[in-house]
Amino acid sequence: MPTIRSESLTEFTVRIFEAVGVPSEEAKVVADGLVGANLRGHDSHGVMRVPQYVGFVQDGTYTPGVPLQIESEGPALVVADGRWGFGQVQAHRLLDQLIPKARAMGIAAGAAKDCGHVGRLGEYAERAAALDLVLLATVNNNGAGQRVSPPGGLEPRLGTNPLCAAVPTEDGPVVLDFGTSVAAEGKVRVYHINKQPVPEGWLLDHQGKPTTDPSVLYTEPSGSILPMGGTQAYKGFGLALVLDMLAAGFSGGRACHEGAPPARGNNLLFILLDPARFVGTESMLKESTCVSRFVRDTPTAEGVDAITLPGDPERRIMETRSRDGIPLSDGHWAKLVELAEALGVAVPSLAPEA
C-alpha cells in the first residue's frame, strides 16, 4: 500500500487542479480539505475524490473561479448561490460571511444552494470551534445521490444526509460528524474501487436482502444503504428525511425527487453560535470541559482501554499519519498517477517505508 507525506500529497493535488485551470488559491483550499480528510482517516472524503472533481471541471459541471453569489442578507442571515463552484471554497466563503454576524448577534444562519461537493463537514465545524464558536451543519445532495431506502422499502429515496456539530472544550473540540445512514456512500465507494466486500449490515440489494457486495449501489436496479439505527432504523431515516427538507428548503435548492440528475454537489445549511453573546464563553467552556472529562472518567469494561468521545479517533489517526504519512490503496494511487500523467503533472515520491 503506497504511503505519502501529507505535504507532498497536498502539493500534488494542488498541481493537478491547477493543470485543469483551477485558480491556485482555490486549488489549495480544496487540496487542504481533501488531504485533511485523509489525515483524519476519512479516506472516503479524501483524495479519492480528485479524479471525480477533475472530471466535473473538464465537463463543465463545476465552474472554478466563480464567487459565492449572495442572494439575500440580514444582520444574522445569509442566503447564497454557490453557482457550482468548488464546494469547499464556497462553504468556507459562507462561513466567512457568518462569523462576524455571529460575533455581533450571537447567532447567524446561512444557506447556500448549488455548491460542489463540500467534503468533510467536520472541517468547517473545527474551524468554528478554534474560534470558540459552535457550528451546526448539514448538507443534502440537491435531490441526487439517492442511496437510502425507507425502512421496509425496496428503492432508495434519500441521500446519506450528514449532521455535524463541534463544541469547544479546554481539551480540544468534541466533533460530532456523521451521516444518517449506516455508512457514507463514499465509504462504500472505497470498497467498490478496491473490489472488496463491505461489512455486514451496511447494504441491501434491490430485493431488500442483506448483501456485502458494494456494486449493488452502482448497478440498476440499485440497492441501498441501510439507515443508521440498526433495528431502530426509523430513527436514522427520520433524521435523514428532516435534514433533506431543511437543507433544500432553506437554501432554495432541491430535496430528493423523482427524476433527479446524477449527484454532483450539495446544498448547505450552517447555524453558527457565539457563546460569548449568551452566558459567556468561559461558562460554556467550563461546562463542556466538565462533562467531557466526567464521561472520559467512566469506569471501563474489560478489554476497553479508554472512553472515546467524538473527534478522538480522528485526532489519533492524524497524529499517526502526520508522522508516518498517509496510506492510500493501490487502486486510489493508481488512479491519481494515471490522471497526473494524462495532465502532465509530475508524480511525487512516496514516503520511505518504516
C-alpha positions in Angstrom: 0.0 0.0 0.0 1.6 3.3 -1.1 2.3 5.9 1.7 2.9 9.6 1.0 3.6 12.6 3.2 0.7 14.9 3.7 2.7 17.9 2.4 3.6 16.1 -0.8 0.1 14.9 -1.3 -1.3 18.4 -0.8 1.2 19.9 -3.3 0.5 17.1 -5.8 -3.3 17.7 -5.5 -2.9 21.4 -6.0 -0.9 20.9 -9.2 -3.4 18.5 -10.6 -6.2 21.0 -10.1 -4.1 23.9 -11.5 -3.5 21.8 -14.6 -7.2 21.9 -15.4 -7.5 25.6 -14.8 -8.4 25.9 -11.2 -7.1 29.1 -9.6 -4.2 28.4 -7.3 -5.9 29.8 -4.2 -9.0 27.6 -4.8 -6.9 24.6 -5.6 -5.1 25.0 -2.2 -8.4 25.2 -0.3 -9.8 22.1 -1.9 -6.5 20.2 -1.6 -6.2 21.1 2.1 -9.8 19.8 2.7 -9.2 16.5 0.9 -5.8 15.8 2.4 -7.2 16.9 5.8 -9.8 14.2 5.5 -7.2 11.6 4.7 -5.1 12.7 7.6 -8.1 12.1 9.9 -8.8 8.7 8.5 -11.8 9.7 6.4 -10.4 8.5 3.1 -13.9 8.4 1.6 -13.8 12.3 1.6 -10.1 12.5 0.7 -8.0 12.5 -2.5 -10.0 9.6 -3.9 -12.3 12.5 -4.9 -9.7 14.2 -7.1 -10.5 12.3 -10.4 -14.2 12.9 -9.8 -13.7 16.6 -9.2 -11.4 17.0 -12.2 -13.9 15.2 -14.4 -16.6 17.7 -13.2 -14.3 20.6 -14.1 -13.5 19.2 -17.5 -17.1 18.5 -18.5 -18.3 21.9 -17.2 -20.3 20.6 -14.2 -18.0 22.6 -11.8 -17.0 26.2 -12.6 -13.8 27.2 -10.9 -13.3 30.9 -10.0 -16.9 31.8 -9.5 -17.7 33.9 -6.4 -20.3 33.0 -3.8 -23.3 34.9 -5.0 -25.2 36.5 -2.1 -28.9 36.3 -2.8 -30.2 37.9 0.4 -28.6 39.1 3.6 -29.6 40.4 7.1 -27.9 41.1 10.4 -27.8 37.3 11.2 -28.6 35.8 7.9 -27.0 34.9 4.5 -28.6 33.1 1.6 -26.3 32.3 -1.3 -25.9 30.6 -4.6 -22.7 28.5 -5.0 -23.1 28.6 -8.8 -21.5 25.1 -8.9 -18.1 26.4 -7.7 -16.0 24.1 -5.6 -17.9 23.1 -2.5 -15.0 23.5 -0.1 -14.3 27.0 -1.4 -18.0 28.2 -1.3 -18.5 26.6 2.2 -15.6 28.5 3.6 -16.8 31.7 2.0 -20.2 31.2 3.6 -18.5 30.7 6.9 -16.5 33.9 6.3 -19.8 35.7 6.0 -21.3 34.2 9.1 -18.5 34.6 11.6 -18.7 38.4 12.0 -22.5 38.2 12.1 -22.4 35.6 14.9 -19.9 37.7 16.8 -22.3 40.7 16.5 -25.7 38.9 17.1 -24.8 35.7 19.0 -26.3 33.6 16.2 -26.1 33.6 12.4 -27.6 31.2 9.9 -26.5 30.7 6.3 -27.7 28.6 3.4 -26.2 28.0 0.0 -27.6 26.1 -2.9 -25.7 24.5 -5.9 -22.3 24.1 -4.3 -19.9 21.4 -5.4 -19.2 18.5 -3.1 -18.2 20.2 0.2 -16.2 17.2 1.6 -16.0 16.6 5.3 -18.3 18.8 7.3 -16.1 18.5 10.4 -13.6 20.7 8.5 -15.9 23.7 8.9 -17.0 22.8 12.5 -13.4 22.5 13.6 -12.6 26.0 12.1 -15.5 27.4 14.1 -14.5 25.6 17.3 -11.0 27.0 17.0 -12.6 30.5 17.4 -14.7 29.3 20.4 -17.8 29.2 18.2 -20.2 26.3 17.7 -21.3 25.3 14.2 -24.3 23.1 13.5 -24.2 22.0 9.9 -25.9 19.8 7.4 -26.0 19.3 3.6 -28.0 17.3 1.1 -27.3 16.2 -2.4 -29.6 18.6 -4.2 -32.0 15.8 -4.9 -29.5 13.4 -6.3 -27.4 10.6 -4.7 -30.5 8.7 -3.5 -28.8 5.8 -1.6 -31.1 5.2 1.4 -34.4 3.3 1.4 -37.1 4.0 4.0 -37.5 1.0 6.4 -39.4 -1.7 4.5 -38.8 0.0 1.1 -37.2 -1.6 -1.9 -35.9 1.5 -3.6 -33.6 4.2 -2.3 -35.2 7.6 -1.8 -32.9 9.8 0.3 -29.2 10.7 0.5 -26.9 9.9 3.4 -27.6 13.4 4.7 -25.0 14.2 7.4 -25.2 16.2 10.7 -22.3 17.9 12.2 -21.6 19.9 15.4 -18.4 20.8 17.1 -18.3 22.1 20.7 -15.1 23.7 22.1 -13.6 22.3 25.3 -10.4 23.1 27.2 -9.1 19.8 26.0 -9.9 20.3 22.3 -13.3 20.2 20.5 -15.8 17.4 20.6 -16.5 17.0 16.9 -19.7 15.1 16.1 -19.9 14.4 12.3 -21.9 11.5 10.9 -24.1 10.5 8.1 -27.6 9.4 8.8 -27.0 6.1 7.1 -25.0 3.2 8.4 -22.1 4.3 6.2 -21.3 7.2 3.9 -21.7 6.4 0.2 -18.0 7.4 -0.2 -17.0 4.6 2.2 -18.9 2.1 0.1 -17.2 3.5 -3.0 -13.8 2.8 -1.3 -14.7 -0.9 -1.1 -16.1 -0.9 -4.6 -12.9 0.7 -6.1 -10.8 -1.8 -4.2 -13.1 -4.7 -5.2 -13.7 -5.7 -1.5 -16.9 -6.7 0.3 -18.3 -4.2 2.7 -19.0 -5.2 6.3 -22.3 -7.0 7.0 -25.2 -4.7 8.0 -24.4 -1.9 5.5 -26.2 -2.7 2.4 -29.4 -4.2 0.9 -29.7 -5.4 -2.7 -32.6 -4.3 -4.9 -34.8 -7.0 -3.5 -34.3 -5.8 0.1 -31.9 -8.6 1.0 -28.7 -8.0 3.0 -25.6 -8.1 0.9 -21.8 -7.3 1.3 -21.4 -6.6 -2.4 -20.7 -2.8 -2.9 -21.6 -3.0 -6.6 -25.3 -3.1 -5.8 -25.1 0.7 -5.3 -23.7 1.2 -8.8 -25.9 -1.0 -10.9 -29.5 -0.9 -11.9 -31.9 -1.7 -10.3 -30.0 -0.1 -7.4 -29.6 -1.5 -3.9 -29.4 0.8 -0.9 -27.5 1.7 2.2 -29.3 1.0 5.5 -30.4 3.9 7.6 -28.5 4.5 10.8 -30.1 2.8 13.8 -29.9 -0.9 13.3 -33.2 -2.5 14.4 -34.5 1.1 15.0 -33.5 2.3 11.6 -36.6 4.6 11.5 -34.6 7.0 13.7 -31.8 7.4 11.2 -34.3 7.5 8.3 -36.4 10.2 10.1 -33.3 12.3 10.7 -32.2 12.0 7.1 -35.7 13.0 5.9 -35.9 16.1 8.0 -32.3 17.2 7.1 -33.1 16.8 3.4 -36.1 19.1 3.9 -34.1 21.7 5.8 -31.0 21.8 3.5 -33.2 22.2 0.4 -36.0 24.3 1.9 -33.7 27.0 3.4 -31.2 27.2 0.5 -33.5 27.2 -2.5 -32.0 24.0 -3.8 -33.8 20.7 -4.3 -34.6 17.8 -2.0 -34.8 14.3 -3.2 -37.4 13.9 -6.0 -38.3 11.7 -8.9 -36.0 12.1 -12.0 -33.2 13.8 -10.0 -29.9 14.3 -12.0 -26.7 12.5 -11.1 -25.0 13.6 -7.9 -22.6 16.4 -8.3 -22.8 18.6 -5.1 -24.6 19.9 -2.1 -27.0 22.4 -0.6 -25.7 23.8 2.7 -27.3 24.9 5.9 -25.0 26.4 8.6 -26.1 27.7 12.0 -23.3 29.4 13.9 -23.5 30.3 17.6 -21.2 32.5 19.7 -21.5 31.6 23.4 -20.0 35.0 24.3 -23.3 36.5 23.5 -25.3 34.0 25.5 -23.9 33.3 29.1 -20.3 33.7 28.1 -17.5 31.7 26.5 -16.0 30.9 29.9 -19.2 29.4 31.1 -19.7 27.2 28.1 -16.1 26.0 28.2 -16.4 25.2 31.9 -19.5 23.0 31.3 -18.3 21.4 28.0 -15.0 20.5 29.6 -16.6 19.3 32.8 -19.0 16.9 31.1 -16.4 15.6 28.6 -13.9 14.8 31.4 -16.7 13.3 33.5 -17.6 11.0 30.7 -14.0 10.1 29.9 -13.6 9.1 33.6 -16.3 6.4 33.3 -15.1 3.0 34.6 -14.4 0.8 31.5 -15.5 -2.7 30.8 -13.0 -5.5 30.5 -10.9 -5.1 27.3 -11.7 -1.4 26.9 -8.7 0.9 27.4 -10.4 4.3 27.4 -13.7 6.0 26.7 -13.8 7.6 23.2 -15.5 10.9 22.5 -16.5 12.2 19.1 -13.3 13.5 17.4 -10.9 11.4 19.4 -10.3 8.8 16.6 -9.6 11.5 14.1 -7.0 13.1 16.4 -5.3 9.8 17.0 -5.2 8.9 13.3 -4.0 12.5 12.4 -1.1 12.2 14.8 0.0 8.9 13.2 -0.5 9.9 9.6 1.2 13.3 10.1 4.2 11.4 11.4 4.3 8.3 9.2 2.5 9.5 6.0 -0.9 8.9 4.5 -1.6 5.3 3.3 -3.5 5.1 0.0 -4.9 1.9 -1.5 -3.2 0.7 -4.7 -6.3 1.4 -6.7 -6.6 5.0 -5.5 -2.9 5.8 -6.0 -3.0 4.3 -9.5 -5.9 6.5 -10.5 -4.1 9.6 -9.2 -0.9 8.7 -11.1 -2.9 8.0 -14.3 -4.6 11.3 -14.0 -1.4 13.2 -13.3 0.4 11.6 -16.2 -2.5 12.5 -18.5 -2.3 16.1 -17.4 1.5 16.3 -17.5 1.8 16.7 -13.7 5.0 15.2 -12.1 4.3 12.4 -9.6 5.9 12.9 -6.2 8.0 10.3 -4.4 6.3 8.1 -1.9 7.2 8.2 1.8 10.0 5.8 2.7 8.9 2.6 4.3 9.1 2.4 8.1 
